[in-house]
Amino acid sequence: MDILGIDEAGRGSVLGPMVIAGVVVPEKMEKVLERMGVKDSKRLVPNRRTILSRKLKKMFPHEMVVISAREIDDLRASGVNLNEIEKNAMESILLKLEFDKAIVDAVDVKAERFQENLRIDTGLNVFAEHKADDKYIEVSAASIIAKAARDEYIKDINKDYIKSGGIGSGYPSDPKTKDFLSKYTYDEMPDFVRKSWATVAKMK
């Protein structure tokens, strides 16, 4: 059985894109992934994520959707919430890859509702669970690909700001990110800032 795992990185970030990745792993390869050290990307150091992501992309069919900060702001302004944005990205991956069963990390508080919506929209065999990236190695693999890609985007953005202290991780709780944002007025914010985030919107 070929299992598709899907996960995201950067959902709650105030800077940079959100990345959704999917990877198809034959069930017989699960032990190989375990031996490789595949686990939820949050439990791996950045360098290890990068190495594993390269290996996984060479080994298995995969797809990625990158949604920029500007796109997220524009979609939210048009009434599309973050759950819907992520659901649409997941559906595009589900429709591009061939698999027998898909497991996704549920973004809705009600995993069953999210699962049902994905099944209705795609007509495919999809299961949604909370913390799927920690429970299923296929979703862990997807989380590694997504996080490694997002890390690269943040690294590239950071190059232009490193002399002035850098941008940090991009998450609102990061003191470096807070400091970076404090240097701008709302209208001066660079285009990789999610202006619709409460952290930034209150600066209007």
Backbone torsions as a table, in degrees:
resi	resn	phi	psi	omega
1	MET	NA	132.0	176.7
2	ASP	-94.6	123.7	-176.7
3	ILE	-112.5	127.3	176.9
4	LEU	-95.3	125.6	173.6
5	GLY	-107.4	138.5	178.3
6	ILE	-131.3	136.8	177.0
7	ASP	-152.8	167.9	-179.5
8	GLU	-122.2	166.4	171.9
9	ALA	-140.6	140.2	175.9
10	GLY	88.3	15.2	-178.7
11	ARG	-58.2	-48.3	-174.6
12	GLY	-90.4	1.4	-177.1
13	SER	-69.8	148.4	175.9
14	VAL	-94.3	-13.2	179.3
15	LEU	-121.1	144.0	172.4
16	GLY	78.0	-177.2	-173.8
17	PRO	-82.8	166.0	164.8
18	MET	-101.5	134.2	-178.3
19	VAL	-117.8	128.0	176.3
20	ILE	-115.5	129.2	-177.9
21	ALA	-126.8	148.3	174.8
22	GLY	-131.8	140.6	179.2
23	VAL	-140.1	136.6	-178.0
24	VAL	-100.4	118.8	-177.0
25	VAL	-119.3	122.6	173.7
26	PRO	-63.6	138.3	-176.8
27	GLU	-52.7	-36.1	-177.8
28	LYS	-66.7	-12.3	-179.0
29	MET	-95.6	1.0	-177.5
30	GLU	-59.6	-42.1	-179.7
31	LYS	-64.8	-34.9	178.1
32	VAL	-62.9	-43.4	179.0
33	LEU	-64.1	-38.4	177.5
34	GLU	-60.7	-43.6	-179.9
35	ARG	-67.3	-29.7	178.0
36	MET	-71.7	-17.6	-178.8
37	GLY	92.2	21.7	178.5
38	VAL	-70.1	127.7	176.7
39	LYS	-155.7	174.9	179.5
40	ASP	-48.2	130.9	-173.8
41	SER	-57.0	-28.2	-179.5
42	LYS	-66.8	-17.6	-179.3
43	ARG	-97.9	12.7	179.8
44	LEU	-123.0	147.2	176.5
45	VAL	-75.2	154.6	-175.7
46	PRO	-51.9	-44.4	-177.9
47	ASN	-62.7	-39.0	179.4
48	ARG	-67.6	-38.3	176.6
49	ARG	-60.0	-43.9	-178.6
50	THR	-61.2	-46.2	-179.3
51	ILE	-63.1	-47.5	-178.8
52	LEU	-65.6	-38.3	179.4
53	SER	-60.9	-45.0	178.8
54	ARG	-59.9	-43.9	-179.8
55	LYS	-64.2	-46.7	-177.8
56	LEU	-61.5	-40.0	-178.8
57	LYS	-68.5	-28.9	176.6
58	LYS	-76.9	-31.5	-174.0
59	MET	-83.5	-33.8	-168.5
60	PHE	-133.3	153.2	172.5
61	PRO	-61.5	138.1	-177.7
62	HIS	-151.4	161.4	175.9
63	GLU	-143.8	153.9	179.7
64	MET	-141.1	141.4	174.1
65	VAL	-120.7	126.6	179.4
66	VAL	-113.2	122.0	-178.3
67	ILE	-114.1	114.3	-175.1
68	SER	-70.2	164.1	177.9
69	ALA	-58.5	-42.1	180.0
70	ARG	-63.3	-43.4	179.0
71	GLU	-62.3	-41.8	178.9
72	ILE	-61.4	-46.2	179.2
73	ASP	-61.2	-44.7	-178.3
74	ASP	-64.7	-41.5	180.0
75	LEU	-66.4	-42.4	179.5
76	ARG	-65.2	-37.3	178.8
77	ALA	-65.0	-27.4	-180.0
78	SER	-92.2	8.6	173.5
79	GLY	95.9	8.8	178.2
80	VAL	-95.4	116.2	-178.0
81	ASN	-80.4	171.6	-173.9
82	LEU	-62.3	-38.6	177.5
83	ASN	-60.2	-41.4	-179.0
84	GLU	-68.5	-40.0	178.1
85	ILE	-58.9	-46.5	-178.3
86	GLU	-69.5	-38.9	178.9
87	LYS	-60.7	-44.1	-180.0
88	ASN	-62.7	-38.9	178.7
89	ALA	-66.8	-41.9	178.0
90	MET	-62.3	-40.5	-179.7
91	GLU	-64.1	-37.4	178.7
92	SER	-64.5	-35.2	177.1
93	ILE	-70.8	-43.7	179.1
94	LEU	-56.9	-37.0	-176.2
95	LEU	-82.6	-13.5	-178.3
96	LYS	-94.4	-25.9	-174.5
97	LEU	-106.2	153.2	177.6
98	GLU	-100.3	132.7	-176.5
99	PHE	-161.7	167.7	176.4
100	ASP	-96.6	-31.5	-176.2
101	LYS	-151.3	140.5	177.6
102	ALA	-119.9	141.8	175.3
103	ILE	-125.5	125.1	-179.6
104	VAL	-122.6	153.4	176.3
105	ASP	-79.9	115.0	-175.0
106	ALA	-66.7	132.1	178.4
107	VAL	-100.7	-19.8	177.3
108	ASP	-79.1	146.4	176.6
109	VAL	-60.6	-28.3	176.0
110	LYS	-103.1	99.5	-177.0
111	ALA	-59.3	-37.8	-178.5
112	GLU	-63.8	-38.5	179.3
113	ARG	-66.9	-42.3	179.2
114	PHE	-62.9	-44.6	178.4
115	GLN	-59.1	-46.7	-178.4
116	GLU	-62.6	-41.7	178.9
117	ASN	-61.9	-42.2	179.0
118	LEU	-65.2	-41.4	179.7
119	ARG	-65.3	-43.1	-179.8
120	ILE	-64.6	-45.0	-176.4
121	ASP	-68.4	-33.8	-173.8
122	THR	-107.6	-23.4	-175.5
123	GLY	71.6	21.1	-175.2
124	LEU	-111.6	165.9	-177.0
125	ASN	-82.7	87.0	-173.5
126	VAL	-117.3	137.8	174.9
127	PHE	-122.0	136.4	179.6
128	ALA	-122.0	132.1	178.7
129	GLU	-140.9	149.6	171.9
130	HIS	-73.9	143.7	179.8
131	LYS	58.5	31.2	179.1
132	ALA	-62.5	-27.8	179.7
133	ASP	-66.1	-19.5	178.8
134	ASP	-97.9	-16.1	-174.7
135	LYS	-101.8	-30.7	-174.2
136	TYR	-123.3	127.4	-174.0
137	ILE	-66.0	-27.7	177.3
138	GLU	-66.1	-38.6	178.7
139	VAL	-74.1	-34.9	173.9
140	SER	-59.1	-42.9	179.6
141	ALA	-61.9	-42.3	178.1
142	ALA	-64.6	-38.3	-179.8
143	SER	-65.0	-34.7	178.4
144	ILE	-66.6	-45.5	-179.9
145	ILE	-63.1	-44.1	-179.3
146	ALA	-65.0	-46.2	-176.7
147	LYS	-68.7	-39.9	179.3
148	ALA	-63.2	-40.2	179.1
149	ALA	-65.9	-44.6	179.8
150	ARG	-64.5	-40.0	177.0
151	ASP	-54.1	-40.7	-179.8
152	GLU	-65.5	-42.8	178.4
153	TYR	-60.7	-45.7	-179.9
154	ILE	-64.5	-39.9	178.4
155	LYS	-61.2	-43.7	179.7
156	ASP	-64.5	-42.0	178.7
157	ILE	-63.5	-43.0	-175.0
158	ASN	-61.0	-29.5	-177.8
159	LYS	-54.0	-36.7	-177.1
160	ASP	-78.8	-11.3	-174.1
161	TYR	-122.5	2.3	-174.1
162	ILE	-60.2	-35.3	-178.4
163	LYS	-68.0	-25.6	-179.1
164	SER	-100.4	15.4	175.5
165	GLY	112.8	-9.2	176.9
166	GLY	81.6	174.6	-176.7
167	ILE	-106.6	-5.9	-178.1
168	GLY	73.9	-156.1	-176.6
169	SER	-79.5	-18.3	-177.6
170	GLY	97.3	-6.0	-178.8
171	TYR	-91.3	142.6	-174.6
172	PRO	-56.6	-26.6	-177.7
173	SER	-82.4	-10.4	-177.4
174	ASP	-76.9	120.2	-179.6
175	PRO	-55.4	-36.9	179.3
176	LYS	-65.5	-40.8	178.6
177	THR	-66.6	-41.5	177.3
178	LYS	-59.9	-44.2	-179.6
179	ASP	-63.6	-42.5	178.8
180	PHE	-59.7	-47.6	-178.1
181	LEU	-64.6	-32.6	-176.8
182	SER	-67.8	-13.4	-178.5
183	LYS	-82.3	-6.3	-175.9
184	TYR	-123.2	153.0	166.7
185	THR	-84.2	168.5	-178.7
186	TYR	-55.8	-45.2	-176.0
187	ASP	-73.6	-17.7	-179.4
188	GLU	-90.2	-6.7	-174.8
189	MET	-56.2	135.5	176.0
190	PRO	-62.6	161.7	-173.4
191	ASP	-73.4	-6.0	176.1
192	PHE	-91.2	4.8	176.2
193	VAL	-92.7	133.5	176.8
194	ARG	-82.7	96.8	-175.0
195	LYS	-68.7	-16.6	180.0
196	SER	-83.7	-6.0	178.3
197	TRP	-71.7	142.3	-177.8
198	ALA	-54.9	-38.2	-179.7
199	THR	-54.7	-38.1	-176.2
200	VAL	-95.1	-41.8	-176.4
201	ALA	-56.4	-33.3	-178.6
202	LYS	-71.3	-9.3	179.7
203	MET	-86.1	-2.6	-179.9
204	LYS	-59.0	NA	NA
